[in-house]
Amino acid sequence: MGIVSRNFASRLENGHNSIESEKLFAILKRLEVSPNEFQFIHYNNSEYWFNNILNQIDNDASMKNTAGLMKKHVTFKKNLSLDSQILAAIAYIKIYIIGNNPLRMSIDPAYPLKKHLTQTKDWSVFELRAFVDGIFIFRKDPSELLECMAKVHEVYKKYKGFTEYSYIIEQSVASIVLNYVQIELTNFNYNSSNLQKITDNSCYSTLTDFTAKLTMNFARLIIFLYLGSDQKSDEANCYEFIRMLQKLQHDDYTVFKEIYNYHLPLSQRYRKSRL
């Protein structure tokens, strides 16, 4: 109403009419769909080159193909388009995630992604997935980190009812919460109530994906490593959790074991300092 005629809308929906950008943006605004979200939905298919490269980067990361990731980083870094710069940043971050400590990586090569995540008001599933690993580039910016965490919450509320996205959404959110807990603890932010407020958010109590539930539970165990009331019991619970994943031959066993091995001595040092 007031933007295009009924006949024009019908022809547009059936692929017979093109539309001016101003009218398209007006329609999206009325539907409360951001241009960024519309682009994600429109291009969410295997034929879109951006998605193809993202899938290749994910495959390289799962195979721990750091040479392939570095090649993509260098290649896309040379192209000055925003999409290429973002892909270069994601490839760079993946190299640190699979082979180095992301808490120590340089921010500069990942800056295009950081800028995109902070300046994009309405996130789509793409931004959520990128933030799973990209959260580490906000480790020294607490205010921007909290702003992004608020966007995570909004994306989760928006998409959790979409069956085709549910497992991606839940696993991404759980991984983000785990990574957020790690950042806060390594930044010496030992506020138990703030950390538990994130992991025990009532909105996330509806998680149904098995891997997402495991990840969220592991985040709680990492908090208790540092801040629990019984050190021996807390360490034993975390260790048994890792052993359970090993028995289940779960895909995340190696990653969780590395996280546990990294935080165990740090938590012991913190507890000792409190005596």
KEFI-757421 format. One record per residue (C-alpha): residue number from 1; residue in three letters; chain; x, y, z. Coordinates in steps of 0.2 Angstrom, whole numbers, padded with zeros to 4 digits. Each point is the difference from the previous one (the first is absolute). Layout:
N
 num residuo cadena    c1    c2    c3
 NUM     Ala      A     X     Y     Z
...
This chain:
275
 num residuo cadena    c1    c2    c3
   1     Met      A  0000  0000  0000
   2     Gly      A  0007  0017 -0005
   3     Ile      A  0016 -0008 -0007
   4     Val      A -0005 -0010 -0016
   5     Ser      A -0016 -0006 -0007
   6     Arg      A -0008 -0017  0003
   7     Asn      A  0003 -0005 -0018
   8     Phe      A  0018  0006  0001
   9     Ala      A  0003 -0010  0016
  10     Ser      A -0007 -0016 -0008
  11     Arg      A  0011  0002 -0015
  12     Leu      A  0015  0004  0011
  13     Glu      A -0003 -0016  0010
  14     Asn      A -0001 -0011 -0016
  15     Gly      A  0016  0007 -0007
  16     His      A -0008  0011 -0014
  17     Asn      A  0004  0018  0008
  18     Ser      A  0016  0008  0006
  19     Ile      A -0001  0013  0014
  20     Glu      A  0008  0016  0004
  21     Ser      A  0012 -0001  0015
  22     Glu      A -0010  0013  0010
  23     Lys      A -0016 -0010 -0001
  24     Leu      A  0009 -0016  0004
  25     Phe      A  0007  0008  0016
  26     Ala      A -0017  0007  0004
  27     Ile      A -0008 -0017 -0001
  28     Leu      A  0014 -0008  0011
  29     Lys      A -0002  0014  0013
  30     Arg      A -0018 -0004  0001
  31     Leu      A  0003 -0019  0001
  32     Glu      A  0013  0004  0014
  33     Val      A  0014 -0009 -0010
  34     Ser      A  0017  0009 -0001
  35     Pro      A  0008  0001 -0017
  36     Asn      A  0014 -0011  0007
  37     Glu      A -0012 -0013  0006
  38     Phe      A -0008  0000 -0017
  39     Gln      A  0016 -0002 -0009
  40     Phe      A  0004 -0015  0011
  41     Ile      A -0017 -0008 -0004
  42     His      A  0002  0004 -0018
  43     Tyr      A  0017 -0007 -0002
  44     Asn      A -0002 -0015  0011
  45     Asn      A  0004 -0013 -0013
  46     Ser      A  0015 -0009 -0006
  47     Glu      A  0001  0009 -0016
  48     Tyr      A  0005  0017  0008
  49     Trp      A  0019  0002  0000
  50     Phe      A  0001  0007  0017
  51     Asn      A -0008 -0015  0008
  52     Asn      A  0011 -0011 -0011
  53     Ile      A  0015  0008  0007
  54     Leu      A -0006 -0001  0018
  55     Asn      A -0004 -0018 -0002
  56     Gln      A  0018 -0003 -0007
  57     Ile      A  0007  0009  0015
  58     Asp      A -0010 -0010  0012
  59     Asn      A  0006 -0016 -0009
  60     Asp      A  0018  0005  0001
  61     Ala      A -0002  0004  0019
  62     Ser      A -0008 -0017  0003
  63     Met      A  0014 -0008 -0009
  64     Lys      A  0013  0011  0009
  65     Asn      A  0006  0006 -0017
  66     Thr      A  0010  0015  0005
  67     Ala      A  0008  0002 -0016
  68     Gly      A -0016  0001 -0009
  69     Leu      A -0007  0012  0012
  70     Met      A  0016  0011 -0002
  71     Lys      A -0002  0000 -0019
  72     Lys      A -0018  0006  0001
  73     His      A  0005  0013  0013
  74     Val      A  0014  0007 -0012
  75     Thr      A -0011 -0002 -0015
  76     Phe      A -0015  0010  0006
  77     Lys      A  0010  0012  0010
  78     Lys      A  0006  0007 -0017
  79     Asn      A -0018  0004 -0006
  80     Leu      A -0006  0016  0008
  81     Ser      A -0019 -0005  0000
  82     Leu      A -0008 -0001  0017
  83     Asp      A -0006 -0018 -0003
  84     Ser      A  0018 -0005 -0005
  85     Gln      A  0008  0009  0015
  86     Ile      A -0013 -0009  0012
  87     Leu      A  0004 -0017 -0008
  88     Ala      A  0019  0004  0002
  89     Ala      A -0003  0004  0019
  90     Ile      A -0010 -0016  0003
  91     Ala      A  0014 -0011 -0008
  92     Tyr      A  0013  0009  0011
  93     Ile      A -0010 -0003  0016
  94     Lys      A -0003 -0019 -0005
  95     Ile      A  0019 -0002  0000
  96     Tyr      A  0001  0006  0018
  97     Ile      A -0015 -0010  0005
  98     Ile      A  0007 -0017 -0006
  99     Gly      A  0018  0002  0003
 100     Asn      A  0004  0014  0012
 101     Asn      A -0007  0009  0015
 102     Pro      A -0013  0012 -0006
 103     Leu      A  0002  0010  0016
 104     Arg      A  0017  0006 -0007
 105     Met      A -0003  0003 -0018
 106     Ser      A  0002  0017 -0008
 107     Ile      A -0016  0010 -0003
 108     Asp      A  0006  0010 -0015
 109     Pro      A -0003 -0014 -0014
 110     Ala      A -0017 -0003  0007
 111     Tyr      A -0005  0018  0001
 112     Pro      A -0012  0000 -0015
 113     Leu      A -0011 -0013  0009
 114     Lys      A  0001  0009  0016
 115     Lys      A -0006  0016 -0008
 116     His      A -0014 -0009 -0009
 117     Leu      A -0006 -0008  0015
 118     Thr      A  0000  0016  0010
 119     Gln      A -0008  0011 -0013
 120     Thr      A -0014 -0013 -0005
 121     Lys      A -0014  0004  0011
 122     Asp      A -0012 -0015 -0005
 123     Trp      A  0010 -0016 -0001
 124     Ser      A -0005 -0015 -0011
 125     Val      A  0006 -0018  0002
 126     Phe      A  0016  0005 -0009
 127     Glu      A  0006  0012  0013
 128     Leu      A -0005 -0012  0014
 129     Arg      A  0011 -0014 -0008
 130     Ala      A  0014  0012 -0003
 131     Phe      A  0000  0006  0018
 132     Val      A  0002 -0018  0006
 133     Asp      A  0019  0002 -0003
 134     Gly      A  0000  0018 -0003
 135     Ile      A -0005  0004  0018
 136     Phe      A  0019 -0002  0004
 137     Ile      A  0004  0016 -0009
 138     Phe      A -0011  0010  0013
 139     Arg      A  0010 -0007  0015
 140     Lys      A  0007  0017  0004
 141     Asp      A -0016  0010 -0004
 142     Pro      A -0012 -0004  0014
 143     Ser      A -0013  0013 -0005
 144     Glu      A -0001 -0006 -0018
 145     Leu      A  0001 -0018  0006
 146     Leu      A -0016  0002  0010
 147     Glu      A -0009  0009 -0014
 148     Cys      A  0004 -0015 -0011
 149     Met      A -0006 -0012  0013
 150     Ala      A -0017  0010  0000
 151     Lys      A -0001 -0002 -0019
 152     Val      A  0003 -0019  0003
 153     His      A -0015  0000  0011
 154     Glu      A -0011  0009 -0012
 155     Val      A  0005 -0012 -0015
 156     Tyr      A -0004 -0015  0011
 157     Lys      A -0017  0007  0004
 158     Lys      A -0003  0004 -0018
 159     Tyr      A  0005 -0017 -0008
 160     Lys      A -0002 -0013  0014
 161     Gly      A -0017 -0005 -0008
 162     Phe      A  0006 -0002 -0017
 163     Thr      A  0003 -0019 -0002
 164     Glu      A  0013  0001 -0014
 165     Tyr      A  0011  0011  0011
 166     Ser      A -0004 -0007  0017
 167     Tyr      A  0016 -0011  0002
 168     Ile      A  0011  0013 -0007
 169     Ile      A -0007  0014  0011
 170     Glu      A  0001 -0011  0016
 171     Gln      A  0018 -0007 -0003
 172     Ser      A  0006  0018 -0005
 173     Val      A -0008  0008  0016
 174     Ala      A  0007 -0014  0011
 175     Ser      A  0018  0002 -0007
 176     Ile      A -0001  0019  0002
 177     Val      A -0005 -0002  0018
 178     Leu      A  0015 -0012  0003
 179     Asn      A  0012  0012 -0009
 180     Tyr      A -0007  0015  0010
 181     Val      A  0003 -0009  0016
 182     Gln      A  0018 -0004 -0005
 183     Ile      A  0003  0019 -0005
 184     Glu      A -0007  0006  0017
 185     Leu      A  0010 -0012  0010
 186     Thr      A  0016  0003 -0009
 187     Asn      A -0003  0019  0002
 188     Phe      A -0001 -0003  0019
 189     Asn      A -0018  0004  0001
 190     Tyr      A -0005 -0012  0013
 191     Asn      A -0018  0006  0004
 192     Ser      A -0010 -0016  0002
 193     Ser      A -0017  0008 -0001
 194     Asn      A  0004  0008 -0016
 195     Leu      A  0007 -0015 -0008
 196     Gln      A -0014 -0011  0006
 197     Lys      A -0013  0013 -0006
 198     Ile      A  0007 -0004 -0018
 199     Thr      A  0000 -0019  0001
 200     Asp      A -0016 -0001  0010
 201     Asn      A -0010  0012 -0011
 202     Ser      A -0018 -0006  0000
 203     Cys      A -0001  0002 -0018
 204     Tyr      A  0013 -0013 -0003
 205     Ser      A -0009 -0013  0011
 206     Thr      A -0010 -0005 -0015
 207     Leu      A  0016 -0007 -0009
 208     Thr      A -0004 -0017 -0008
 209     Asp      A  0015 -0004 -0010
 210     Phe      A  0011 -0013  0009
 211     Thr      A  0017  0008 -0005
 212     Ala      A -0007  0018  0005
 213     Lys      A -0005 -0007  0017
 214     Leu      A  0017 -0008  0003
 215     Thr      A  0009  0016 -0005
 216     Met      A -0011  0010  0012
 217     Asn      A  0003 -0012  0014
 218     Phe      A  0019  0000 -0003
 219     Ala      A  0000  0019  0001
 220     Arg      A -0008 -0002  0018
 221     Leu      A  0013 -0012  0005
 222     Ile      A  0014  0012 -0006
 223     Ile      A -0007  0013  0011
 224     Phe      A -0001 -0012  0015
 225     Leu      A  0019 -0004 -0003
 226     Tyr      A  0004  0017  0005
 227     Leu      A -0015  0005  0012
 228     Gly      A -0008 -0016  0007
 229     Ser      A -0001 -0003  0018
 230     Asp      A  0010 -0017  0000
 231     Gln      A  0016  0000 -0011
 232     Lys      A  0002 -0019  0000
 233     Ser      A -0018 -0003 -0004
 234     Asp      A  0000  0013 -0014
 235     Glu      A  0015 -0006 -0008
 236     Ala      A -0006 -0018  0001
 237     Asn      A -0016  0005 -0008
 238     Cys      A  0008  0008 -0014
 239     Tyr      A  0012 -0014 -0003
 240     Glu      A -0014 -0013  0000
 241     Phe      A -0009  0011 -0013
 242     Ile      A  0015 -0001 -0011
 243     Arg      A  0001 -0019  0003
 244     Met      A -0018 -0002 -0005
 245     Leu      A  0002  0009 -0016
 246     Gln      A  0015 -0011 -0004
 247     Lys      A -0011 -0016  0003
 248     Leu      A -0013  0007 -0011
 249     Gln      A  0013  0004 -0013
 250     His      A -0008  0017 -0002
 251     Asp      A  0007  0012 -0013
 252     Asp      A  0003  0014  0013
 253     Tyr      A  0011 -0012  0011
 254     Thr      A  0017  0007 -0005
 255     Val      A -0006  0018  0000
 256     Phe      A -0007 -0001  0017
 257     Lys      A  0015 -0010  0007
 258     Glu      A  0011  0014 -0006
 259     Ile      A -0011  0013  0008
 260     Tyr      A  0000 -0010  0016
 261     Asn      A  0019 -0002  0000
 262     Tyr      A  0003  0019 -0003
 263     His      A -0012  0006  0014
 264     Leu      A  0004 -0013  0013
 265     Pro      A  0017  0007  0005
 266     Leu      A -0006  0018 -0001
 267     Ser      A -0015 -0004  0011
 268     Gln      A  0012 -0009  0013
 269     Arg      A  0011  0015  0000
 270     Tyr      A -0015  0012  0003
 271     Arg      A -0007 -0011  0014
 272     Lys      A  0017  0000  0008
 273     Ser      A  0001  0019 -0001
 274     Arg      A -0016  0001  0010
 275     Leu      A  0007 -0011  0015
